């Protein structure tokens, strides 16, 4: 008997414009007790509850990792206005999350962007949305592994008192080999299912948040004692004082990256108890929790180090891609290793939990016929898409190795490119919500707000940031200065990967006419031929 089983034929949600969620269908799909198989894709329903979903959501966003890797580039763009840009970045994310929640209630499907965009705009748009989401997740997995490598060797150096160990992370061969090992470990845990994931994440998230709180308190306690430390100002919370729209767009793109990851709560909807309701609540709660952490962290770091480009200044390019490596000892003294462990735990936790999104998205795309059916195979013991998970891990490790060779500042360039792709697929999903519910949006005040006004405003804001960043990133000076043929590497990664997805769509359409030849949005959907 084969160790892998194929899933059953796909099912479909309500037709476009349907006003109410199919509550009874959702209960059947996601409320299966005891981890029994959920109907449809073969995943085991009821594995986690609301609290566990929030923990995994916070883990995926990885606040310690985000603060160490994005505060520096953001400070370079907008100076002291870090709190303002985090608040502004939260607003479109929260508006889009409201639209995600409505779509999830109507169509609880772990394909999320792929499935919902397909149902609204047709299969080709669904592919492009799914492609951008997959690419963004695979790139961030490589980025997480890169930061984890740096902090792994930093922790070893601090624990043993041998500073030379920290230099091992700069050796390309050692760096790439260690990255591959970390990705392999994350894939192994992910393949064992959400029960294993839940236990690992609780420990790592609690460690991360406790140490961050210690760091914030220590930085605030020393605020004003260092030469050049700025005095607190409420102007830091005013986005109108940011110098230019280009600087604002850069900062907002980075801020959006900082909140990215809450949608993992929705990719687990078929494995969560009462997933049609709980997954949407978990996504919103996750965004609020990390906003509080970012505001505290940005204020504490600015008061301690300032946003200058020399010394410990947050905008110093020498450590802007890995801020905590520079601030750990000055802020926490002999306990600096705890901050290093916190970032390492953050990266390790997110590296593992982030595997959930691309694996479930690949599963859904294979299940519905957009990809080869082997992506939809479920392991009979663990109830996980093992092939899809291994594929996502291999792709992320390969991308990291390539970028490590091409870019002089792999972390900064990939973060900027990620912001573009996140804006692209979140914006597309938000607009898909508006179109999908177009026949019911004006039937009540609630529907108008949650199905039309909120996702429309959030979607337009994210599309605007995507377009502005695409224009600016053509210049090689944008990001680290790395380029190919005179075009900035950030543009090549961000826009180029989306363009590659469009090229793959041509071939996919020919190989799988059963899916890509389906009716356009608004016409009856009868299901793909597999």
ZAMARGU-4260 file (C-alpha; in steps of 0.2 Angstrom, whole numbers, plus 5000, padded with zeros to 4 digits):
<rodrens>
0) 5000/5000/5000 | 5007/5017/4995 | 5012/5029/5009 | 5004/5043/5000 | 4985/5044/4997
5) 4977/5055/4983 | 4963/5067/4989 | 4945/5066/4983 | 4938/5077/4970 | 4937/5095/4974
10) 4921/5104/4980 | 4916/5122/4977 | 4909/5136/4988 | 4894/5147/4984 | 4892/5156/4967
15) 4898/5174/4966 | 4888/5186/4975 | 4881/5174/4988 | 4876/5184/5003 | 4878/5172/5017
20) 4891/5159/5023 | 4887/5141/5022 | 4888/5138/5041 | 4882/5120/5040 | 4895/5116/5027
25) 4909/5125/5037 | 4905/5115/5052 | 4906/5099/5042 | 4923/5104/5035 | 4932/5111/5049
30) 4924/5105/5065 | 4929/5087/5064 | 4934/5081/5082 | 4949/5072/5086 | 4959/5076/5071
35) 4949/5065/5059 | 4950/5068/5040 | 4941/5084/5034 | 4931/5081/5018 | 4938/5087/5002
40) 4957/5087/5002 | 4961/5074/5015 | 4968/5086/5029 | 4963/5082/5047 | 4951/5095/5054
45) 4950/5101/5072 | 4968/5100/5075 | 4970/5117/5083 | 4958/5130/5091 | 4958/5149/5091
50) 4972/5152/5104 | 4984/5140/5095 | 4980/5149/5078 | 4984/5166/5085 | 5001/5159/5092
55) 5005/5151/5075 | 5000/5168/5067 | 5012/5178/5078 | 5025/5165/5075 | 5024/5167/5057
60) 5025/5186/5057 | 5040/5183/5069 | 5041/5200/5077 | 5059/5199/5084 | 5065/5194/5066
65) 5055/5208/5058 | 5061/5221/5070 | 5080/5216/5068 | 5078/5215/5049 | 5066/5229/5044
70) 5068/5243/5057 | 5085/5248/5049 | 5079/5250/5031 | 5063/5258/5037 | 5073/5271/5047
75) 5084/5274/5032 | 5069/5279/5022 | 5058/5289/5035 | 5069/5293/5050 | 5061/5295/5067
80) 5043/5292/5060 | 5044/5273/5063 | 5028/5272/5074 | 5019/5282/5061 | 5023/5271/5047
85) 5019/5255/5057 | 5002/5262/5061 | 4999/5267/5043 | 5005/5250/5037 | 4993/5242/5049
90) 4977/5251/5042 | 4977/5244/5025 | 4982/5227/5032 | 4967/5227/5044 | 4955/5233/5030
95) 4961/5219/5019 | 4960/5206/5034 | 4941/5211/5035 | 4939/5206/5017 | 4948/5190/5020
100) 4937/5186/5034 | 4921/5188/5024 | 4929/5177/5010 | 4934/5164/5023 | 4917/5163/5030
105) 4909/5160/5013 | 4922/5149/5006 | 4934/5141/5019 | 4947/5135/5008 | 4966/5134/5012
110) 4970/5140/4995 | 4965/5157/5001 | 4971/5170/4988 | 4972/5157/4974 | 4955/5150/4977
115) 4946/5167/4981 | 4954/5176/4966 | 4949/5162/4955 | 4931/5162/4960 | 4930/5181/4958
120) 4940/5184/4942 | 4943/5168/4934 | 4957/5154/4934 | 4970/5164/4926 | 4969/5178/4939
125) 4968/5164/4952 | 4985/5158/4946 | 4993/5175/4947 | 4987/5178/4964 | 4992/5161/4970
130) 5009/5162/4961 | 5013/5179/4970 | 5008/5172/4987 | 5019/5156/4984 | 5034/5167/4978
135) 5033/5179/4993 | 5032/5164/5005 | 5046/5155/4997 | 5057/5171/4997 | 5053/5175/5015
140) 5058/5157/5020 | 5075/5160/5013 | 5076/5176/5022 | 5071/5169/5038 | 5084/5155/5036
145) 5098/5169/5032 | 5094/5178/5048 | 5094/5162/5058 | 5111/5157/5052 | 5118/5174/5057
150) 5111/5173/5075 | 5115/5154/5077 | 5133/5158/5075 | 5132/5174/5085 | 5124/5164/5099
155) 5138/5151/5098 | 5151/5165/5099 | 5142/5173/5114 | 5140/5156/5123 | 5158/5150/5121
160) 5167/5167/5122 | 5175/5164/5105 | 5170/5179/5094 | 5178/5171/5079 | 5163/5159/5078
165) 5152/5173/5073 | 5162/5176/5058 | 5158/5159/5051 | 5141/5166/5045 | 5151/5177/5033
170) 5158/5162/5024 | 5147/5158/5009 | 5149/5139/5010 | 5146/5138/5028 | 5132/5150/5027
175) 5123/5141/5013 | 5126/5124/5021 | 5119/5129/5038 | 5104/5137/5029 | 5100/5121/5020
180) 5101/5111/5037 | 5089/5124/5045 | 5077/5123/5031 | 5077/5104/5031 | 5073/5104/5050
185) 5059/5115/5047 | 5052/5104/5033 | 5053/5089/5045 | 5043/5097/5059 | 5030/5104/5046
190) 5028/5087/5038 | 5023/5080/5055 | 5007/5090/5056 | 4999/5105/5066 | 4999/5095/5082
195) 5018/5095/5082 | 5019/5113/5075 | 5008/5119/5089 | 5019/5112/5103 | 5035/5119/5096
200) 5027/5136/5092 | 5021/5139/5110 | 5038/5137/5117 | 5047/5148/5104 | 5034/5162/5104
205) 5033/5164/5123 | 5052/5165/5123 | 5052/5178/5110 | 5040/5189/5118 | 5047/5188/5135
210) 5065/5193/5129 | 5058/5207/5118 | 5049/5214/5133 | 5065/5214/5143 | 5074/5222/5128
215) 5061/5236/5127 | 5062/5240/5145 | 5081/5240/5146 | 5082/5252/5130 | 5069/5263/5138
220) 5078/5263/5154 | 5094/5270/5146 | 5085/5282/5134 | 5093/5299/5135 | 5109/5293/5143
225) 5119/5291/5127 | 5126/5306/5117 | 5114/5310/5102 | 5099/5300/5109 | 5083/5310/5104
230) 5070/5316/5115 | 5053/5308/5113 | 5041/5317/5102 | 5023/5314/5097 | 5028/5320/5079
235) 5035/5302/5077 | 5017/5296/5075 | 5013/5309/5062 | 5015/5302/5044 | 5011/5319/5036
240) 5029/5325/5041 | 5038/5311/5030 | 5048/5320/5017 | 5041/5313/5001 | 5028/5301/4994
245) 5043/5290/4988 | 5050/5289/5005 | 5032/5286/5012 | 5030/5272/4999 | 5046/5264/5004
250) 5042/5265/5022 | 5024/5259/5020 | 5030/5244/5009 | 5042/5239/5023 | 5029/5241/5036
255) 5017/5230/5026 | 5030/5217/5025 | 5032/5219/5044 | 5013/5214/5046 | 5013/5200/5033
260) 5009/5183/5039 | 4993/5184/5048 | 4984/5176/5033 | 4992/5159/5039 | 4978/5158/5051
265) 4966/5157/5036 | 4977/5144/5026 | 4974/5133/5041 | 4955/5135/5041 | 4951/5117/5036
270) 4962/5111/5050 | 4955/5123/5063 | 4940/5120/5074 | 4926/5131/5068 | 4938/5137/5054
275) 4925/5148/5045 | 4924/5159/5060 | 4939/5156/5071 | 4952/5158/5057 | 4946/5176/5053
280) 4946/5181/5072 | 4963/5174/5074 | 4970/5184/5059 | 4963/5200/5066 | 4970/5197/5083
285) 4987/5192/5077 | 4988/5209/5068 | 4984/5219/5084 | 4996/5209/5094 | 5011/5213/5083
290) 5006/5231/5081 | 5008/5233/5100 | 5025/5225/5099 | 5031/5235/5084 | 5026/5252/5092
295) 5035/5247/5108 | 5050/5241/5099 | 5051/5256/5087 | 5050/5269/5101 | 5062/5260/5112
300) 5075/5258/5099 | 5073/5276/5093 | 5075/5283/5110 | 5090/5272/5113 | 5100/5273/5097
305) 5092/5287/5086 | 5090/5285/5068 | 5107/5292/5062 | 5118/5283/5049 | 5133/5281/5060
310) 5138/5272/5076 | 5123/5263/5083 | 5110/5273/5073 | 5096/5263/5066 | 5099/5269/5049
315) 5118/5264/5049 | 5119/5253/5033 | 5132/5242/5042 | 5119/5234/5053 | 5103/5240/5046
320) 5098/5222/5040 | 5102/5214/5057 | 5099/5228/5070 | 5099/5217/5085 | 5116/5211/5082
325) 5123/5228/5085 | 5111/5233/5099 | 5110/5218/5109 | 5126/5221/5120 | 5124/5240/5122
330) 5106/5237/5128 | 5107/5221/5138 | 5125/5219/5143 | 5130/5202/5148 | 5112/5196/5144
335) 5114/5200/5126 | 5114/5182/5122 | 5096/5181/5127 | 5091/5194/5113 | 5101/5183/5101
340) 5092/5168/5106 | 5075/5177/5105 | 5079/5182/5086 | 5085/5164/5083 | 5069/5157/5091
345) 5059/5169/5081 | 5067/5164/5064 | 5066/5146/5069 | 5048/5147/5074 | 5043/5157/5058
350) 5054/5146/5047 | 5043/5131/5052 | 5026/5139/5053 | 5028/5149/5037 | 5030/5132/5028
355) 5011/5130/5032 | 5006/5143/5019 | 5015/5138/5003 | 5012/5120/5007 | 4993/5122/5009
360) 4992/5134/4994 | 5001/5121/4983 | 4990/5108/4990 | 4974/5118/4985 | 4981/5122/4968
365) 4985/5103/4965 | 4968/5098/4972 | 4958/5110/4961 | 4968/5106/4945 | 4979/5121/4943
370) 4995/5111/4947 | 5000/5093/4945 | 4990/5082/4956 | 5005/5076/4966 | 5004/5092/4975
375) 4988/5087/4982 | 4994/5070/4990 | 4991/5069/5009 | 5002/5058/5020 | 4990/5045/5028
380) 4999/5045/5045 | 5002/5064/5048 | 4988/5071/5037 | 5000/5084/5029 | 5004/5088/5011
385) 5022/5081/5012 | 5026/5083/4994 | 5021/5101/4994 | 5030/5105/5010 | 5046/5097/5003
390) 5044/5107/4987 | 5042/5123/4996 | 5057/5120/5007 | 5068/5115/4992 | 5063/5131/4982
395) 5066/5142/4997 | 5084/5135/5000 | 5088/5136/4981 | 5082/5154/4981 | 5093/5159/4996
400) 5108/5151/4989 | 5106/5160/4972 | 5103/5177/4981 | 5118/5175/4992 | 5129/5174/4977
405) 5121/5188/4967 | 5117/5201/4981 | 5129/5211/4992 | 5115/5213/5004 | 5103/5199/5002
410) 5092/5203/5017 | 5088/5221/5013 | 5085/5217/4994 | 5073/5203/4997 | 5063/5212/5011
415) 5060/5227/4998 | 5055/5214/4985 | 5044/5205/4997 | 5035/5221/5001 | 5030/5223/4982
420) 5024/5205/4980 | 5014/5206/4997 | 5006/5222/4991 | 5002/5213/4974 | 4993/5198/4981
425) 4985/5206/4996 | 4978/5220/4985 | 4972/5207/4972 | 4963/5197/4985 | 4955/5213/4993
430) 4948/5218/4976 | 4942/5200/4973 | 4932/5202/4989 | 4924/5217/4982 | 4919/5209/4966
435) 4914/5192/4973 | 4901/5200/4984 | 4896/5213/4972 | 4878/5208/4972 | 4876/5208/4991
440) 4887/5222/4997 | 4873/5235/4997 | 4860/5224/5006 | 4865/5230/5023 | 4877/5242/5032
445) 4888/5227/5038 | 4890/5220/5021 | 4894/5238/5014 | 4907/5240/5026 | 4915/5223/5027
450) 4913/5217/5009 | 4915/5234/4999 | 4922/5249/5008 | 4935/5241/5019 | 4943/5229/5006
455) 4941/5242/4992 | 4951/5255/5002 | 4964/5243/5008 | 4966/5235/4990 | 4968/5252/4982
460) 4981/5257/4995 | 4991/5242/4992 | 4991/5243/4973 | 4996/5261/4974 | 5011/5256/4985
465) 5015/5242/4973 | 5016/5253/4958 | 5026/5267/4967 | 5039/5254/4973 | 5040/5246/4956
470) 5044/5263/4948 | 5057/5268/4961 | 5065/5251/4962 | 5070/5251/4943 | 5085/5262/4949
475) 5100/5252/4954 | 5102/5264/4969 | 5086/5257/4977 | 5091/5245/4990 | 5108/5238/4991
480) 5114/5245/4974 | 5115/5227/4967 | 5109/5227/4949 | 5109/5217/4932 | 5110/5226/4915
485) 5107/5243/4924 | 5091/5237/4932 | 5090/5237/4951 | 5090/5220/4959 | 5074/5224/4969
490) 5064/5227/4954 | 5071/5211/4945 | 5066/5201/4960 | 5049/5209/4964 | 5042/5212/4947
495) 5052/5199/4938 | 5045/5185/4948 | 5028/5191/4945 | 5032/5191/4926 | 5039/5174/4927
500) 5022/5168/4934 | 5013/5176/4919 | 5025/5166/4908 | 5022/5150/4917 | 5003/5153/4915
505) 5005/5151/4897 | 5012/5134/4898 | 5000/5129/4912 | 4985/5134/4902 | 4990/5122/4888
510) 4994/5108/4899 | 4979/5109/4910 | 4964/5116/4900 | 4952/5107/4912 | 4956/5121/4924
515) 4962/5136/4914 | 4948/5133/4901 | 4935/5135/4915 | 4921/5149/4913 | 4925/5167/4918
520) 4920/5174/4934 | 4901/5176/4936 | 4897/5161/4925 | 4892/5144/4932 | 4907/5134/4939
525) 4906/5116/4936 | 4923/5110/4942 | 4939/5106/4933 | 4943/5090/4925 | 4957/5081/4934
</rodrens>
